[in-house]
């Protein structure tokens, strides 16, 4: 992958795909990587399909476009598999990560013949156990870090804790649940 990792995120408005993509870019930047993290805007309304992107590299990134041939795809809502060609351009030596309560074997037929790695995680279960509310972007963020190996897991957790402490300085109770969600997602993704 020539030191450049490209990730495309698919979600629905309000699920945090854009936020997760930007958080990943922030964490990668904080450890000295070159990054781009950006959404693609369309009809920005709750529940509408949204796309976001990450480019992460050890070298300066000179391309400034959407990502058409990603190394990794993250699907925050498995209902998108019926509406959006999430595997479009996805490299065979990459992988797709899907938030679903279904088994991987049930999901594969919905992937338009994609032949690369398929990973699933039940982000709803992770959120229920750690946050008490459904915020799928937190477990999806940790899961893609594990799959892509774009950042070492221990470094990722340390940097996320620092970021979340700053972001939730006035709500420290939110930090603990999010850190638990990140750690559990690293264990649960398969």
URFENHU-V974071 format. One record per residue. N is the residue number from 1. SS is DSSP state (helix for helix, strand for strand, loop for the rest). PSI is psi as a letter, one per 20 degrees, with the letter a starting at -180 (999 if undefined). OMEGA is omega as a letter, one per 40 degrees, with the letter a starting at -180 (none if undefined). Layout:
[[N & SS & PSI & OMEGA] [N & SS & PSI & OMEGA]]
This chain:
[[1 & loop & j & i] [2 & loop & k & i] [3 & loop & i & i] [4 & strand & p & i] [5 & strand & p & i] [6 & strand & p & a] [7 & strand & p & i] [8 & strand & p & a] [9 & strand & p & i] [10 & strand & p & i] [11 & strand & a & i] [12 & strand & q & a] [13 & loop & p & i] [14 & loop & i & a] [15 & loop & i & i] [16 & loop & j & i] [17 & helix & g & i] [18 & helix & g & a] [19 & helix & g & i] [20 & helix & g & i] [21 & helix & g & i] [22 & helix & h & i] [23 & helix & g & i] [24 & helix & g & i] [25 & helix & g & i] [26 & helix & g & a] [27 & helix & g & i] [28 & helix & g & i] [29 & helix & h & a] [30 & helix & i & i] [31 & loop & j & i] [32 & loop & j & i] [33 & loop & q & i] [34 & strand & p & a] [35 & strand & q & i] [36 & strand & p & i] [37 & strand & p & a] [38 & strand & q & i] [39 & strand & r & i] [40 & strand & o & a] [41 & loop & q & i] [42 & loop & c & i] [43 & loop & n & a] [44 & loop & n & i] [45 & loop & q & a] [46 & loop & p & i] [47 & loop & i & i] [48 & loop & q & i] [49 & strand & p & i] [50 & strand & q & i] [51 & strand & q & i] [52 & strand & r & a] [53 & strand & q & i] [54 & strand & p & i] [55 & strand & p & a] [56 & strand & p & a] [57 & strand & q & i] [58 & loop & i & a] [59 & loop & r & i] [60 & loop & p & a] [61 & loop & p & a] [62 & loop & i & i] [63 & loop & p & a] [64 & loop & m & i] [65 & loop & r & i] [66 & loop & r & a] [67 & loop & o & a] [68 & loop & h & a] [69 & loop & m & a] [70 & loop & q & i] [71 & loop & h & a] [72 & strand & q & i] [73 & strand & p & i] [74 & strand & p & i] [75 & strand & o & a] [76 & loop & h & a] [77 & loop & o & a] [78 & helix & i & i] [79 & helix & i & i] [80 & helix & h & a] [81 & helix & h & i] [82 & helix & h & a] [83 & loop & h & a] [84 & loop & p & i] [85 & loop & n & a] [86 & loop & i & a] [87 & loop & j & a] [88 & loop & p & i] [89 & loop & i & a] [90 & loop & p & a] [91 & loop & q & i] [92 & loop & h & i] [93 & loop & j & i] [94 & loop & b & a] [95 & strand & q & i] [96 & strand & p & i] [97 & strand & p & a] [98 & strand & p & i] [99 & strand & o & a] [100 & loop & q & i] [101 & loop & i & a] [102 & loop & r & i] [103 & loop & q & i] [104 & helix & h & a] [105 & helix & h & i] [106 & helix & h & a] [107 & helix & h & a] [108 & helix & g & i] [109 & loop & i & a] [110 & loop & j & a] [111 & loop & k & i] [112 & loop & k & i] [113 & loop & j & i] [114 & loop & p & a] [115 & loop & i & a] [116 & loop & a & a] [117 & strand & q & i] [118 & strand & p & i] [119 & strand & q & i] [120 & strand & q & i] [121 & strand & q & i] [122 & loop & n & a] [123 & helix & h & i] [124 & helix & g & i] [125 & helix & g & i] [126 & helix & g & a] [127 & helix & g & a] [128 & helix & g & a] [129 & helix & h & a] [130 & helix & h & a] [131 & loop & h & a] [132 & loop & i & i] [133 & loop & r & a] [134 & loop & o & i] [135 & loop & n & a] [136 & helix & i & a] [137 & helix & h & a] [138 & helix & g & i] [139 & helix & h & i] [140 & helix & h & i] [141 & helix & g & i] [142 & helix & g & a] [143 & helix & g & a] [144 & helix & h & i] [145 & helix & g & i] [146 & helix & g & a] [147 & helix & g & a] [148 & helix & h & a] [149 & loop & k & a] [150 & loop & h & i] [151 & loop & q & i] [152 & loop & p & a] [153 & helix & g & a] [154 & helix & h & i] [155 & helix & g & i] [156 & helix & g & a] [157 & helix & g & i] [158 & helix & g & a] [159 & helix & h & i] [160 & helix & g & i] [161 & helix & g & i] [162 & helix & g & a] [163 & helix & g & a] [164 & helix & h & i] [165 & helix & g & i] [166 & helix & g & a] [167 & helix & h & a] [168 & loop & k & a] [169 & loop & h & a] [170 & loop & i & i] [171 & loop & m & a] [172 & helix & h & i] [173 & helix & h & i] [174 & helix & h & a] [175 & helix & g & a] [176 & helix & g & a] [177 & helix & g & i] [178 & helix & h & i] [179 & helix & h & i] [180 & helix & g & i] [181 & helix & g & i] [182 & helix & g & a] [183 & helix & g & a] [184 & helix & h & i] [185 & helix & h & i] [186 & helix & h & i] [187 & helix & h & a] [188 & helix & h & a] [189 & loop & p & i] [190 & loop & 999 & none]]
